Amino acid sequence: RPGTTHATSDPGSAPLASESGLVVPVGRGDGCPFDPPAGVERVRREQPVARVTLWDGSSCWMVTRHQDVRAVLGDPRFSADATRPGFPFLTAGGREIVANNPTFLRMDDPEHARLRRMLTADFMVKKVEAMRPEVQRIADELLDRMTDGRSAADLVAEFALPLPSLVICLLLGVPYEDHEFFQQRSGILLSLRSRPEDIRTAQQELHAYLVRLAGSKRERPDDAIVSRLVARGELDDDEIASMGRLLLVAGHETTANMTALSTLALLRNPGQMARLRNDPSLIKGAVEELLRYLTIVHNGLPRIATEDVTLGGVTIRAGEGVLCTLNSANRDDEVFPGGDALDVGRDARRHVAFGFGVHQCLGQPLARVELQIALETLLRRLPDLRLDVAFEEIRFRHDMGVYGVYALPVAW
Ligand code: HEM
């Protein structure tokens, strides 16, 4: 077995040096906030399937090459069932979330497929494409309000976060007045620093709210997702609440942070921003490239082997955990030459920012529509958009399962 490499569970803290001299922090490093941690490129080259030690002293494998990440995520011998002993959790909080109330994100087929299938029609490309006018209206209204009589604002609070928040509330049939309640709880569930007891409380509050919501839809049905799940009659209210929670948490911070970080990445690369502004037909490809370049789900996706599997020259034994490092795979030179640079004209479609295999992001058609509209509208309506603080003053979120910024002060 190759030498053990350490992974820190707190992406904000200093990385630990491994016995073999390789440094592998989970999450982002101290270098450019858009790049994977320093050292990962070398791990990918020299030790593509590396043994790492986690925060609780347990060991698992870290997979860093694009081909190996896809191999693991596409192989049913690797399970996403987090109740299996030895499943690699990045934090104590992560273990708490699953122990209390698992969602289909951490289940295997056929149970995973049975539950996911109930939502596929709602997130199909055709269905989501039909929402473009609605998403455009929301984007325009938010920008009308943000720019009304002002020349500066926090893009996160006024645009990047409320846009996906409004859309997901609409889809689920959650009254928008309650979106702050959700935003706050989903923030706790996604934060790597949350204490297990806070996670338990946030989860219970969200769950209780969603059970009540399901009950109210039984009395007064509508055509949003929660009401339709109730009408199907196949799930009890607890199961419906778990699905709703997964969608609310997955649908908030992900798209919000992608919107904010994409804007920042374009402001840092004015040549690329000008190219996109001059040729809006590049927007679809540019969003794929931004998904690749930023890879906001930056901690490894966890799996556990159910059989012995040989990969990258090592044998992963049944019962051993694996972390699939998406931000490394998306910078793999074999697939994305010069991948450390943002190039809005690149064909980035093979990126794994949405994962790969049966758990590949259910919400990706929606995330794409939201991001394309948000960025196109922002560039078109605010031609003088610029940062309102020095780049060095921006505070990046290292405390979340999803990478992002606390605020993005901009002016126009
Ligand atoms: C799964 C990323 C937006 C709902 C995933 C996974 C990734 C991901 C990497 C795979 C997790 C794994 O295999 O362990 C993203 C990114 C987004 C985004 C980068 C935004 C840019 C959304 C949105 C929704 C959503 C808007 C829904 C409203 C889901 C669901 C799953 C999932 C339900 C679980 C799928 C399954 O287990 O079958 N997402 N996501 N995501 N995502 Fe997203």
Boltz pocket constraint, residues with backbone or C-beta under 6 A from the ligand:
constraints:
  - pocket:
      binder: B
      contacts: [[A, 80], [A, 104], [A, 105], [A, 106], [A, 116], [A, 168], [A, 246], [A, 247], [A, 250], [A, 251], [A, 252], [A, 254], [A, 255], [A, 258], [A, 296], [A, 297], [A, 301], [A, 302], [A, 352], [A, 353], [A, 354], [A, 355], [A, 356], [A, 358], [A, 359], [A, 360], [A, 361], [A, 362], [A, 363], [A, 364], [A, 366], [A, 367]]
      max_distance: 6.0
